[in-house]
Amino acid sequence: MQRAAPRLWGAAAGWRRHLATGVTSASRGRGSDGPASVAALARSGAGAYVGGGGQPGAPGAPPLVVHNPYTGGRVATLSDGGAPAAAAATAAAAGAATAWAATPTANRAAAVGRWADALDAAAGDLAAVLVAEGGKTLADAAAEVAYATSYLRYYATAAAAAHVEAVTPIDLSDGGGGTGVVTKEPVGVVAAITPWNFPLAMLARKVAPAVLAGCTVVAKPAAETPLSALALARLAPLPPGVVNVVATADAAAVGDTWMAAGAVRKVTFTGSTGVGVGLARAAAGTGKRVSLELGGLAPLIVTADADLPAAVGGLLAARLRCSGQTCISPGRVYVHRSVVGAFASALADGLAAAAAPGDPAVEPPDGATRVGPLIHSGAVHKVQALVRDALDGGATLVTGGTVVPAADGGGDAGHVVTPALLTGVTDRMRLFQEEAFGPVFPLSPFDTLDEVVGRANSLPVGLAAYVYAGDPATGRALAARLQAGMVGVGSVALSDARVPFGGVRLSGVGREGGLPGLDPYLELKYTLLG
Ligand code: ADP
């Protein structure tokens, strides 16, 4: 759909700046044949990396086949070690734990820094892996590699090492006790379970602080996207057993093995609420620590006096990122009634001009954002069902919502949905109750700030929220009232290795990133010196 240039954003087009953010890698997903390449990972065929090497599959177990979500083609066929590989990984991690914990923190930090260097050197290969297994666009894949590397860089800094090493003396002499000394120790073996939407970055965000803290790791990637996790482990310049990966189609078998293992002292999970809550229950049996990063359904609030081009640009950037498949994606857009018409019109124009649905491995036209495939046909059906539900309830589809046929027209392929803009969405519709996890832009008008705060806080989740307000004081006041772990005021670029990422209520437990992101991997020890 082509439209005349809208009055609202004109030549200065704030949204173009937003869309350009984060697309910096020159490599743009062009792979070679290094150890982290699709070719090398497929050739190896090992679905587990345990004790510093590939692990054979369980006898008789069917292989784990990795498909390209866009082409439907087979990317790799991996051995699936299932529960036996999970047990072997636990043994390897437990075996490596004592020596790694005793390694000076400065040396561990240096190793994490070399790991970041290895990711930089393999950036093109890693981006190609993300395009092949996850259907990421070239830009999203390059941005994810950079994001993953930033966690390794951050946890290689002297500030992070100092946080691990910090010793706090407390004078207790007035109570006759002497001096209390508080030190930190690694918790031990950590189980990390990660989703398919950021398979490299979510794992890097967990293993970097864990390894710096002196922990060892057993990790399970999603069955859809195992190659990037295997690549990350293969690139780690760490002693055997410090980082182990088990890819499997039987997530429950691996998860159950680790949750039951006394040697595993912590679980860190990113994924759906149901699975996370189940893991937390199972982890309780052996007294494990638990960190959960679960879903959300982020509200984005646009006040009557907001800078509409900036708000449209922010929404486009945040919602088109990974074709809407991010947990902090703004899925509920509340716009003041006095400007909702203008906002919808500008958003439609922005989508027509900037969104380029199609092959994720092909560069979009200059200045446009490629909208790639959803992860599988189930995800497409979910988007379609939620849009249908809204239309049945009286919402209006302004544009989009169609499925682009796969290039070859056959098999389980394609999965590209054109960005859908809906107006007149209400809180009772499924789009405002569940994550669509796709490129859907549902708009709903509001009248008062009290009303919109109440509506934004009405779900049991609270991961991210966004505010565009003309008056900065109003923006900050709204941010303070929103029940979310993270709020972007006038910006959607929340993700950064230096800040604590996480949610409240059913969106999760704990934070990842920044110095607070180290604490879940550290036990405090109080020693009384009399
Ligand atoms: P999504 O709906 O995004 O696929 P999931 O919560 O199902 O989210 O998946 C996130 C991660 O949790 C994946 O690695 C998946 O394999 C894993 N997982 C799913 N079920 C279980 C389970 N019962 N035990 C352990 N891990 C699981």
Residues whose N, C-alpha, C, O or C-beta is under 5 A from the ligand:
A	BS01	ADP	I193 T194 P195 K220 P221 A222 A223 A251 A252 G255 T270 G271 S272 V275
